[in-house]
Amino acid sequence: MLNLSFRREELRFFVLLLCLGLLSMQVKGQSHVKDFSFSDGQKVLFLGNSITYAGQYVAMTESLFLSSHPKRKPQFINSGLPSETVSGLSEPNHADGKFPRPCLFDRLDNVLDKIKPEVVFVCYGMNDGIYLPFDAIRFEAYKNGIIRLHKRLVDQGVKRILWMTPPVHDDPQLRLNGYNNVLDRYAEWLIGYAKMQSWEIIDLHFPMRSYLEARIEKDAQFKLAADGVHPGELGHWLMAKEIVQHLMPDFPIESTWDDNLRSQPKLRQLYTLVLKRQTMMKDAWLTYTGHKRPGLSKGIPVEDANKAYAAIQDEIKMLGF
């Protein structure tokens, strides 16, 4: 009996050590992700829909990163595509019947093979419910698209993947009681699944929702997006703010974008140059990698774009960044 009891104690001790070892591996893995910093020449890719394509939150993020890390020069690449989904779905008569919604997977291989990013930010969901009431089949298509995308990025060898929940939707009539109810569920799932899989996640949706709710209480006419979907500068700042706080939790930032511009004298000039550069480069990259979405500006050849990129970089360097 004593020997049996001793073996049980041995087994319990072994299981405890195993659990502690696994926990240690998990913590080390998470610490490694947090310690992974952007470096010179590293390609940082943003995948998303028209909100990402608009690019203000990407340019704000890059500008604040450069202002806090002037010696590092990663290349932020905006590859957002208007109307795009990861679900592969499209509502009937989309764009007045001119074209169905493009799906990321139609262009993803070209994007990854030609850009070869080391870091990827992902923001989908707004279009994936195709602006209809919640439907379980559409929800599964979104979830399957996210999981499929993660596998493809891992297989490509991407070193860091940052998932972002979709921005808030503000229905012109129903406000937050409309399509945003669908996005609430999509965001809740992504947050929960990311945590379960130990993915890196940045929640944009619920902070934006809380902000909008608070402002509506004071002013019922307040809107973050005139059409309910595409946020203006304030909405883009709310997105950039969450990203910057995630990447650089100790970096001091102001509550509004204008306050940041006032508090850092050179930030306005830096942001103007970064936004100009990103606007040029995103069309060049989209044209080079290819897509099925009609109606976009044709970008200049990547070789010419890279020369223009270098020229703007010289201007940024003259500002001290």
C-alpha positions as CSV (number, residue, x, y, z in Angstrom):
1,M,0.0,0.0,0.0
2,L,2.8,2.4,0.8
3,N,4.5,1.6,-2.5
4,L,1.3,2.3,-4.4
5,S,0.7,5.5,-2.5
6,F,4.3,6.6,-3.3
7,R,3.7,5.9,-7.0
8,R,0.6,7.9,-7.0
9,E,2.5,10.8,-5.4
10,E,5.2,10.4,-8.1
11,L,2.5,10.5,-10.8
12,R,0.9,13.7,-9.4
13,F,4.3,15.3,-9.1
14,F,5.1,14.4,-12.7
15,V,1.8,15.8,-13.9
16,L,2.4,19.0,-12.0
17,L,5.8,19.4,-13.5
18,L,4.3,18.8,-17.0
19,C,1.6,21.4,-16.5
20,L,4.1,23.9,-15.2
21,G,6.4,23.2,-18.2
22,L,3.5,23.7,-20.7
23,L,2.5,26.9,-18.9
24,S,6.1,28.2,-19.1
25,M,6.2,27.4,-22.8
26,Q,3.0,29.3,-23.3
27,V,4.2,32.3,-21.4
28,K,7.5,32.3,-23.1
29,G,5.8,32.1,-26.5
30,Q,3.5,35.1,-25.6
31,S,6.5,37.0,-24.3
32,H,8.4,36.3,-27.5
33,V,5.5,37.8,-29.5
34,K,5.4,40.9,-27.4
35,D,9.1,41.4,-27.6
36,F,9.1,41.0,-31.4
37,S,9.8,44.5,-32.7
38,F,9.7,46.0,-36.2
39,S,13.1,46.3,-37.8
40,D,14.7,48.1,-40.8
41,G,13.3,47.0,-44.1
42,Q,10.8,44.6,-42.6
43,K,7.5,44.5,-44.5
44,V,4.5,45.1,-42.4
45,L,1.3,44.2,-44.3
46,F,-2.2,45.4,-43.6
47,L,-5.0,43.3,-45.1
48,G,-8.6,44.5,-45.0
49,N,-11.5,46.1,-46.9
50,S,-12.3,49.7,-47.9
51,I,-11.7,51.0,-44.4
52,T,-8.1,49.7,-44.5
53,Y,-7.8,50.9,-48.1
54,A,-8.8,54.5,-47.0
55,G,-5.6,54.2,-45.0
56,Q,-5.8,56.9,-42.4
57,Y,-5.5,54.6,-39.4
58,V,-2.6,52.8,-41.1
59,A,-0.8,56.1,-41.7
60,M,-1.5,57.3,-38.2
61,T,-0.1,54.0,-36.8
62,E,3.0,54.2,-38.9
63,S,3.6,57.9,-38.1
64,L,3.4,57.3,-34.3
65,F,5.6,54.3,-34.6
66,L,8.3,56.3,-36.6
67,S,8.0,59.2,-34.1
68,S,8.8,56.8,-31.2
69,H,11.3,54.6,-33.0
70,P,13.2,57.1,-35.4
71,K,16.0,54.7,-36.0
72,R,13.8,51.8,-37.2
73,K,12.5,51.9,-40.8
74,P,10.0,49.1,-41.4
75,Q,7.9,49.3,-44.6
76,F,4.2,49.6,-43.8
77,I,2.2,48.2,-46.8
78,N,-1.5,48.9,-47.1
79,S,-3.1,46.2,-49.2
80,G,-6.7,46.9,-48.2
81,L,-9.2,46.2,-51.0
82,P,-12.7,47.9,-51.1
83,S,-15.7,45.6,-50.8
84,E,-13.5,42.6,-49.9
85,T,-14.4,39.6,-47.6
86,V,-12.8,36.5,-46.2
87,S,-16.1,34.7,-46.3
88,G,-16.4,34.7,-50.1
89,L,-20.0,35.9,-49.8
90,S,-21.7,38.7,-51.8
91,E,-25.2,40.1,-51.5
92,P,-27.5,40.0,-54.5
93,N,-27.1,43.0,-56.8
94,H,-23.9,44.2,-55.1
95,A,-22.7,47.6,-56.5
96,D,-26.0,47.8,-58.5
97,G,-25.1,44.5,-60.1
98,K,-21.8,45.7,-61.5
99,F,-19.6,43.1,-59.7
100,P,-19.8,40.7,-56.8
101,R,-17.7,41.3,-53.7
102,P,-14.1,40.2,-54.2
103,C,-12.7,37.5,-51.9
104,L,-9.3,37.8,-50.3
105,F,-8.4,34.3,-51.3
106,D,-8.6,35.2,-55.0
107,R,-5.5,37.4,-54.6
108,L,-3.9,36.2,-51.4
109,D,-1.2,33.9,-52.9
110,N,0.0,36.7,-55.2
111,V,0.1,39.2,-52.3
112,L,2.1,36.9,-50.0
113,D,4.4,35.6,-52.7
114,K,5.2,39.0,-54.2
115,I,5.4,41.1,-51.0
116,K,6.7,38.4,-48.6
117,P,5.6,40.2,-45.4
118,E,7.1,39.3,-42.0
119,V,4.2,40.9,-40.0
120,V,0.6,41.0,-41.1
121,F,-2.4,43.0,-39.6
122,V,-5.8,41.6,-40.5
123,C,-9.1,43.4,-40.3
124,Y,-12.2,41.8,-41.8
125,G,-15.8,41.3,-40.8
126,M,-17.6,44.5,-41.9
127,N,-18.5,43.1,-45.3
128,D,-18.7,39.5,-44.3
129,G,-22.2,39.5,-43.0
130,I,-23.1,41.3,-46.2
131,Y,-25.3,43.9,-44.3
132,L,-28.1,41.4,-43.6
133,P,-29.5,40.1,-40.3
134,F,-27.5,37.4,-38.5
135,D,-27.4,34.1,-40.3
136,A,-25.6,31.0,-39.0
137,I,-24.4,29.9,-42.5
138,R,-22.9,33.3,-43.2
139,F,-21.3,33.3,-39.8
140,E,-19.6,29.9,-40.5
141,A,-18.3,31.2,-43.8
142,Y,-16.7,34.1,-41.9
143,K,-15.2,31.9,-39.3
144,N,-13.9,29.4,-41.9
145,G,-12.3,32.3,-43.8
146,I,-10.5,33.5,-40.7
147,I,-9.2,30.1,-39.8
148,R,-8.2,29.4,-43.5
149,L,-6.3,32.7,-43.6
150,H,-4.4,32.0,-40.4
151,K,-3.2,28.7,-41.8
152,R,-2.1,30.3,-45.0
153,L,-0.2,33.1,-43.2
154,V,1.5,30.5,-41.0
155,D,2.4,28.3,-43.9
156,Q,3.9,31.4,-45.6
157,G,6.2,31.9,-42.7
158,V,4.8,35.1,-41.4
159,K,6.5,35.8,-38.1
160,R,3.7,37.9,-36.4
161,I,0.0,38.0,-37.2
162,L,-2.2,40.6,-35.5
163,W,-5.9,40.1,-35.7
164,M,-8.3,43.0,-35.4
165,T,-12.0,43.0,-34.8
166,P,-14.2,44.9,-37.4
167,P,-14.9,48.5,-36.7
168,V,-18.4,49.5,-35.4
169,H,-21.3,49.9,-37.8
170,D,-23.7,52.8,-37.2
171,D,-26.9,52.3,-39.1
172,P,-28.4,55.6,-40.3
173,Q,-31.8,54.7,-38.8
174,L,-31.3,51.9,-36.3
175,R,-27.9,53.1,-35.1
176,L,-26.3,50.4,-33.0
177,N,-29.4,48.2,-33.0
178,G,-29.0,47.4,-36.7
179,Y,-26.2,45.5,-38.6
180,N,-23.9,46.2,-35.7
181,N,-25.6,43.4,-33.8
182,V,-24.1,41.0,-36.3
183,L,-20.6,42.6,-36.0
184,D,-20.9,42.3,-32.2
185,R,-21.2,38.5,-32.6
186,Y,-18.4,38.3,-35.2
187,A,-16.1,40.4,-32.9
188,E,-17.0,38.3,-29.8
189,W,-16.2,35.1,-31.7
190,L,-12.9,36.4,-33.0
191,I,-11.8,37.6,-29.6
192,G,-12.7,34.3,-28.0
193,Y,-11.2,32.1,-30.7
194,A,-8.0,34.1,-30.8
195,K,-7.6,33.8,-27.0
196,M,-8.3,30.1,-27.2
197,Q,-5.7,29.6,-30.0
198,S,-3.2,32.1,-28.4
199,W,-3.4,34.4,-31.3
200,E,-2.5,38.0,-31.0
201,I,-5.7,40.1,-31.0
202,I,-6.5,43.8,-31.0
203,D,-10.1,44.7,-30.3
204,L,-11.2,47.7,-32.4
205,H,-14.9,47.0,-32.3
206,F,-16.0,47.3,-28.7
207,P,-13.9,50.4,-27.8
208,M,-15.4,52.1,-30.9
209,R,-18.9,51.0,-29.9
210,S,-18.4,52.3,-26.4
211,Y,-17.2,55.6,-27.7
212,L,-20.1,55.9,-30.1
213,E,-22.6,55.0,-27.4
214,A,-21.2,57.7,-25.0
215,R,-21.3,60.4,-27.7
216,I,-24.9,59.5,-28.8
217,E,-26.1,59.9,-25.2
218,K,-24.9,63.5,-25.3
219,D,-25.8,64.2,-29.0
220,A,-28.3,61.9,-30.7
221,Q,-27.1,63.2,-34.1
222,F,-23.5,62.3,-33.6
223,K,-22.0,59.9,-36.2
224,L,-18.6,58.3,-36.6
225,A,-19.4,57.4,-40.2
226,A,-21.8,59.4,-42.3
227,D,-22.8,56.3,-44.3
228,G,-22.7,54.0,-41.2
229,V,-19.7,52.1,-42.6
230,H,-16.7,54.3,-43.5
231,P,-15.4,56.2,-40.5
232,G,-13.9,59.7,-40.8
233,E,-10.7,60.9,-39.3
234,L,-12.0,60.5,-35.7
235,G,-13.0,56.8,-36.4
236,H,-9.7,56.1,-37.9
237,W,-7.9,57.6,-34.9
238,L,-10.0,55.4,-32.6
239,M,-8.7,52.4,-34.5
240,A,-5.1,53.6,-34.6
241,K,-5.2,54.4,-30.9
242,E,-6.0,50.8,-30.0
243,I,-3.3,49.5,-32.3
244,V,-0.6,51.9,-31.0
245,Q,-1.5,51.1,-27.4
246,H,-1.2,47.4,-28.1
247,L,2.1,47.8,-29.8
248,M,3.6,50.4,-27.5
249,P,1.7,50.3,-24.2
250,D,4.2,52.8,-22.6
251,F,4.1,55.3,-25.4
252,P,2.3,58.5,-24.4
253,I,-0.6,59.4,-26.7
254,E,-3.3,62.0,-26.5
255,S,-7.0,61.3,-26.6
256,T,-7.6,62.9,-30.0
257,W,-5.5,62.9,-33.2
258,D,-5.5,66.7,-33.2
259,D,-4.0,66.7,-29.7
260,N,-1.3,64.4,-30.9
261,L,-0.5,66.7,-33.8
262,R,-0.3,69.7,-31.4
263,S,1.8,67.9,-28.8
264,Q,4.4,66.7,-31.3
265,P,5.5,69.7,-33.5
266,K,6.9,67.5,-36.3
267,L,4.1,64.9,-36.3
268,R,1.9,66.8,-38.7
269,Q,4.6,67.0,-41.3
270,L,5.5,63.4,-40.7
271,Y,1.9,62.2,-41.1
272,T,1.4,64.2,-44.3
273,L,4.5,62.5,-45.9
274,V,3.5,59.0,-44.6
275,L,-0.1,59.3,-45.9
276,K,1.2,60.6,-49.2
277,R,3.6,57.7,-49.5
278,Q,1.1,55.1,-48.4
279,T,-1.6,56.4,-50.9
280,M,0.9,56.0,-53.7
281,M,2.3,52.7,-52.7
282,K,-1.1,50.9,-52.0
283,D,-2.3,51.4,-55.6
284,A,1.1,50.4,-56.9
285,W,1.1,47.2,-54.8
286,L,-2.6,46.4,-55.6
287,T,-1.9,46.7,-59.3
288,Y,1.3,44.6,-59.0
289,T,-0.2,41.8,-57.0
290,G,-3.5,41.9,-58.9
291,H,-7.2,41.8,-57.8
292,K,-10.7,41.4,-59.3
293,R,-12.2,44.6,-58.0
294,P,-13.0,47.1,-60.8
295,G,-13.0,50.8,-60.4
296,L,-9.8,51.4,-58.6
297,S,-7.0,53.7,-59.7
298,K,-4.2,52.0,-61.6
299,G,-0.9,52.2,-59.6
300,I,2.4,53.2,-61.1
301,P,5.0,50.4,-61.6
302,V,6.4,49.1,-58.4
303,E,10.0,50.0,-59.5
304,D,8.9,53.6,-60.0
305,A,6.9,53.5,-56.7
306,N,10.0,52.3,-54.8
307,K,12.0,55.2,-56.1
308,A,9.3,57.7,-55.1
309,Y,9.2,55.9,-51.7
310,A,12.9,56.4,-51.2
311,A,12.6,60.1,-52.1
312,I,9.8,60.6,-49.5
313,Q,11.9,58.7,-47.0
314,D,14.7,61.3,-47.5
315,E,12.2,64.0,-46.7
316,I,11.2,62.1,-43.6
317,K,14.8,61.7,-42.6
318,M,15.2,65.5,-42.9
319,L,12.5,65.8,-40.2
320,G,14.6,63.7,-37.9
321,F,12.8,60.4,-38.3
